[in-house]
Amino acid sequence: MISDLEQIFSTNIKGMKKSAIRELLKLTQRPEIISFAGGLPAPESFPIDQLKDITNEVLDQDGIAALQYGATEGVTELRQILVDRYNKEGLNIELKNLVITTSSQQGLDLVAKIFVNPGDKVICGLPSYLGGLGAFNSYGAELVGIKFDDKGMRADLLDEKLAELKTQGIKPKFIYIIPDFQNPAGITMPESRRLEIIEVAKKYDILIVEDSPYREVRFEGKPQKTIFELDNSGQVILLGTFSKIFVPGFRIGWVVANEKIVDKFVVAKQSTDLCTPTMNQKIAYKYIEKGYFDANLKTIIEQYHEKRDNMLSAFREFMPEGVTWTEPEGGLFLFLTLPQGMDAEDLFKKAIENDVAFVLGSVFHCDGSGKNTMRINFSYMSKERTTEGVKRLAKAIKEML
Amino acid sequence: MISDLEQIFSTNIKGMKKSAIRELLKLTQRPEIISFAGGLPAPESFPIDQLKDITNEVLDQDGIAALQYGATEGVTELRQILVDRYNKEGLNIELKNLVITTSSQQGLDLVAKIFVNPGDKVICGLPSYLGGLGAFNSYGAELVGIKFDDKGMRADLLDEKLAELKTQGIKPKFIYIIPDFQNPAGITMPESRRLEIIEVAKKYDILIVEDSPYREVRFEGKPQKTIFELDNSGQVILLGTFSKIFVPGFRIGWVVANEKIVDKFVVAKQSTDLCTPTMNQKIAYKYIEKGYFDANLKTIIEQYHEKRDNMLSAFREFMPEGVTWTEPEGGLFLFLTLPQGMDAEDLFKKAIENDVAFVLGSVFHCDGSGKNTMRINFSYMSKERTTEGVKRLAKAIKEML
C-alpha cells in the first residue's frame, strides 16, 4: 500500500461524506423498526408478472439489441415515447432534447459535471433533496440556500440573494428546484410561484434545474405545468425518472433540455458509463407502450393516497400540540416540524429506542438549519405499521416535551 | 435561453469531446460497411434463452428486491461469488474489497473522481483504451504516455519518466495499465514485466489501476496472474466487467481494492447513481451460480479464437509487404501498423469508400502519436465478412502505397 493514501485523494472526494440517509437506512434495517426514513416505493406496486411477460417478449423479439451496447443517448423508442408523452402534456420537444440517464441521480451528477467548477455557487431550496446537494458538492459547488414559504422557494428572497451576489460579481450556475411534492418538504409550487422564479432566473440570466421525480404521483388538486413548459425558452433543464412511478431497480432516468445542453450530457455520459442498460430501457419502453405504465401508475397513486391519508389521520390523532406537518397533494414524503428549540437529532435516538425511524430535516438544509424538522416517508410501510409507527413517534416526542 | 451558455460550461466539460470511436461507429453503421471499428462482443454469444429462464426465476423468487433500490456496494450475493472466484484464482480478498459499478467505465470515472484534481498527472500506455483516457481527462487529468515494446508498457521508460517528474516535484496519481490483450494493442504483459512495473510503482509510491475487461477471454498460452495478485499489498486497483464475458447491455462492472479505497468508491458512487440496477445484478449472480457463465465463456473463447485465426490468415494472405500486426493470445482486438510515413487517417477515408472501417490508432495515443496505426476488432463480424473486409482493407492499403 502506498504511504500517503489519505493525502492523494482528490479535493472533492475529501469533502464528500457517505450519504447520511443511506447510512441511516442500514442502521434502521432491524425488522422490528418501523422506518419512515427511506424513500422507497411500495413493493406491492411492482408489476412483477407484467415484467416477466415483457422481458420474455423483449428477449424473444429483440434479444441481441437488448443485450448489446446501446447508444449513449438511450434507446430511441424509449426516448420517442417519453418525448411524445411530454408533448401531449403541452411541451414542445424533439428527440434531440431528451437523453436517457442511469437514474435521475446520474442526471444530477452530470448537471454538476457539465456546469460546476470548484467554488461555483449553486442555488438550492432550504430544504432540498440530499442526493442533489451531494452531487453538486462532489464537484466542489458552494451551495446557497433560499428559504421556503408554503409555496416553496421564495422568489423575493431569491431575487435579493442574486442581487447581492451580483454586486460581488458572482453568478450562480443554476437554481435547483423540486417543484412537485418537494423532497423533503412535501410542498408543491403553484404556477404563480413558478412564473416568479422563471422571471427572476431570466432577470439574472441563470439556468433552472427542475428535478421532477414525483410529479405524476398526484392524489388530488390540479396538476401544475412543469417549469420547463412555462419557461419554453430553453432556460430550464428538466430531470425525470421511473424510480417512483415504475421501479427504482432499473435505474432509468432522463434529462430534457435545450439541444446544446443535451449534447454536453451525451459527451459527459460517454466517459461516465457509455450507455444506460439496454435491456432495462427496452423493457421500460414496452411497459409504457402496452399501457401497463398508465394503469399501474393509477394503482400507485391510489395506494399512496390511502397511505398518506392513513398517516395524516394517525398524526392528527396521536401527535402532541405544537407539532406541525405538511399535507402534500402527492409524492412520498411529508415534513414535520417540532416545537421551536426541540432537536430532531435527540428525538432520533429516542425514536430508535422506540423502534421507529425517520430522517433528520437538517441534512436537507445546506446551511445546517432545520434542526427541529424531520422527513417522513409514507409510501413504503403498510397502513398498520404506519399507524403503529406514528404512535411510537408521538410517544417519543411527548417524552421529550 | 440564457445568453452565455457556452461560457458557463465547466472547464472540464469544455475540454471533452464526443468519443471519436462512438461517433465513428455511427458513421459506419451503413449495412454494406464491414466494420472492424467497434469493440462489440459477438451477438451470437449472448445467452438469450438462459437469460429468459433466469429472469423469470429472479422475478418469481426475489422480484421485490430485484426491482427495489439496492445497496450502493452492490448485491451481496453477486459480490460474494465474484470474491470467491478471485480467491480461488489466488487472490486474498473479502467482501469489503469489492464494489459493483455500473459498467467498468463507471469504475474508470470513479477512479478519476476519487483521485484526480485538475492538473494532476496520470500515467498511461502509448496506446491506451480511449474510454479510460476520456474519463481521466474529464476530471482535468494531464496524461503522460509511456511507450510500449512487445511486452506492453516499458518499465525502464516508466522509471525514467517518474524520476524526471520527481525532480520537478510531481507525483502522478496512478499508472493506468491494461495488462491482458491490451485495448488497442492486443499485447499481454508477461509476469516479469508486471513485476517490474510493480517495483517501479513501489519505488515512487504510486497506485496502479489495472483495467482487466478481457483477461478471461484467452485462446492460448498461459494465464497471467493479475497485477493485483502479484502486488498483494493494496497498491493496485483492479477493474473488472461482464461486458466482454457475459453481456455488455447489463452494464455491470466491479472494482477490487484496498478497503479504504473501496470506501471512497462507495461514497463517490452514492452521488453518481446511488446503486447499479438490482435486477441485472441478481440475474448475473444466478447466471454464474448455475454454471452458465463458465460454460458460455468457453463458447465465447472458442468463437473468438476461430475469428482471430480467420482474421490472421486473411491478413497473411492479403496484406501487402510492410504492414505488420500483433497476434493477441486473447481478447477482441489486434493492432495494425502501416509502413512508416503512411497516415491511417488518409487510409480511413479510402477504406470507407471501400465499405470497410477501423479505428485510427492515434486516438489511443495521449500524445497524438501512432499516426500509422489502427485498431482492428475481430469479435463482432462473421468469418465470411471478416475475410471480405480484410480483402477490402488490403486493397485500400495497396492503392495508397
Interface residues (C-beta under 8 A of the other chain):
Chain A: M1 I2 S3 D4 L5 I8 F9 S10 T11 N12 I13 M16 K17 K18 S19 R22 G38 L40 P41 P43 F46 I48 L51 K52 T55 N56 L59 D60 G63 I64 A66 L67 Q68 Y69 G70 T72 T102 S103 Q105 Q106 L108 D109 K113 I114 F115 V116 N117 D120 G131 G134 A135 N137 S138 Y139 K171 K173 D205 I206 L207 S233 G234 Q235 S243 V247 P248 G249 F250 R251 N258 K260 I261 K264 V266 V267 A268 Q270 S271 T272 D273 L274 C275 T276 P277 T278 M279 N280
Chain B: M1 I2 S3 D4 L5 I8 F9 S10 T11 N12 I13 M16 K17 K18 S19 R22 G38 L40 P41 P43 F46 I48 L51 K52 T55 N56 L59 D60 G63 I64 A66 L67 Q68 Y69 G70 T72 T102 S103 Q105 Q106 L108 D109 K113 I114 F115 V116 N117 D120 G131 G134 A135 N137 S138 Y139 K171 K173 D205 I206 L207 S233 G234 Q235 S243 V247 P248 G249 F250 R251 N258 K260 I261 K264 V266 V267 A268 Q270 S271 T272 D273 L274 C275 T276 P277 T278 M279 N280
